[in-house]
Amino acid sequence: MTVWSTLYATGLFGIPYTVATTTLHRLGAEYQGFPPNGILFSLGQPKTLRDVLGAAGWADIEAAVDNRTLYLPPDPAAAAKMTVAAGPVQALLEGQPETVRAEVEAALEADYARRQNESGIGLPAGFIVVAARRP
């Protein structure tokens, strides 16, 4: 099975989140941070995985981080629009005025434009690949 690493160890989410929070700080906007080890990142550390799976009866648990590149839409504007509409950045921007949301989207677009290459806009995945067996 695969799970996400913690928020900041998952480039696909952590990089846009950092761009968004940096922009919010620059604007002086108040926000509720996304829990770095919560929700979709709750199994994001190999020790946590081993503890949870071991308690559930699994054995020989191996966990390895996989930072293969995942690609966003090749157009920076489309990628930024997608990012603010889902995941931790969407949660971060909940309740923010449209002007703040637009600033964050523009900052993401600029960041993605700098990351774009001939393959598209790639970010490290930050998966944890898990293998285990039932005794």
C-alpha positions as a printed Julia matrix, in Angstrom:
135×3 Matrix{Float64}:
   0.0     0.0     0.0
   1.05    3.61   -0.25
   0.29    6.55    2.03
   1.36   10.2     2.01
   4.31   11.33    4.11
   3.74   14.28    6.45
   2.65   17.57    4.86
   6.12   19.11    4.64
   7.73   15.85    3.45
   5.22   15.6     0.61
   6.4    18.06   -2.02
   3.17   17.76   -3.98
   1.32   19.32   -1.03
   4.07   20.89    1.09
   5.56   23.14   -1.58
   2.23   24.76   -2.56
   1.27   24.99    1.13
   4.5    26.85    1.9
   3.92   29.24   -1.02
   0.38   29.83    0.24
   1.33   30.42    3.9
   4.21   32.7     2.89
   1.76   34.76    0.83
  -0.76   34.87    3.68
   1.96   36.1     6.04
   3.03   38.77    3.55
  -0.59   39.94    3.31
  -1.06   39.9     7.08
  -3.99   37.49    6.69
  -5.1    35.35    9.6
  -5.6    31.66    8.88
  -6.02   28.29   10.5
  -3.04   26.1     9.61
  -3.51   22.6     8.24
  -2.25   19.91   10.65
   1.06   18.64    9.21
   0.46   15.14   10.63
  -3.32   15.17   10.37
  -6.0    13.81    8.1
  -4.37   12.48    4.9
  -0.9    12.75    6.5
  -1.78   10.86    9.71
   0.22    7.76    8.69
   3.03    9.88    7.29
   5.91    8.52    9.33
   7.33    5.01    9.06
   7.24    4.53   12.86
   3.56    5.47   12.96
   2.84    3.02   10.16
   4.69    0.22   11.92
   2.87    0.95   15.21
  -0.59    1.06   13.61
  -0.1    -1.97   11.37
   1.65   -3.94   14.11
  -1.25   -3.3    16.5
  -3.6    -4.56   13.77
  -1.72   -7.85   13.53
   0.6    -7.23   10.57
   4.24   -8.37   10.68
   7.5    -7.77    8.79
   6.42   -4.21    8.1
   8.69   -2.31    5.75
   8.16    1.33    4.83
  10.16    3.29    2.26
   9.77    6.9     1.14
   9.24    7.3    -2.62
   9.82   10.8    -3.95
   9.12   10.07   -7.59
   8.02   13.13   -9.51
   4.32   13.74   -9.97
   3.21   16.25  -12.58
   0.65   19.01  -12.29
  -1.12   20.33  -15.4
   1.58   21.81  -17.67
   0.03   25.28  -17.65
   1.06   27.18  -14.47
  -2.24   29.07  -14.3
  -4.27   25.86  -14.58
  -2.04   24.13  -12.0
  -2.45   27.05   -9.57
  -6.22   27.05  -10.03
  -6.32   23.3    -9.36
  -4.15   23.69   -6.24
  -6.37   26.31   -4.59
  -9.42   24.12   -5.28
  -8.26   21.02   -3.41
  -6.25   19.64   -0.54
  -4.45   21.55    2.2
  -4.32   24.83    0.26
  -8.09   24.78   -0.24
  -8.55   24.18    3.5
  -6.08   26.97    4.28
  -7.97   29.46    2.11
 -11.44   28.63    3.43
 -13.17   31.84    4.44
 -10.48   34.11    2.96
 -11.6    37.1     0.88
 -11.39   36.69   -2.88
  -8.53   39.21   -3.07
  -6.43   37.05   -0.73
  -7.3    33.89   -2.64
  -6.3    35.61   -5.89
  -2.94   36.66   -4.4
  -2.22   33.09   -3.31
  -3.21   31.75   -6.73
  -0.92   34.29   -8.43
   1.98   33.32   -6.13
   1.42   29.65   -6.94
   1.29   30.4   -10.64
   4.62   32.27  -10.41
   6.21   29.42   -8.43
   4.95   26.82  -10.9
   6.21   28.87  -13.85
   9.72   28.73  -12.32
   9.43   24.95  -11.84
   8.1    24.22  -15.32
  10.38   22.31  -17.68
  10.02   20.26  -20.85
   8.24   17.52  -18.87
   5.78   19.86  -17.17
   5.5    21.06  -13.58
   6.94   18.32  -11.44
   6.88   18.05   -7.66
   8.25   15.24   -5.48
   5.47   12.88   -4.45
   6.42   11.98   -0.89
   4.69    8.61   -0.84
   5.54    5.99    1.73
   5.39    2.55    0.13
   4.51   -0.11    2.68
   4.94   -3.87    2.53
   3.72   -6.17    5.31
   2.42   -9.66    5.8
  -0.24  -11.31    7.92
   1.34  -13.96   10.17
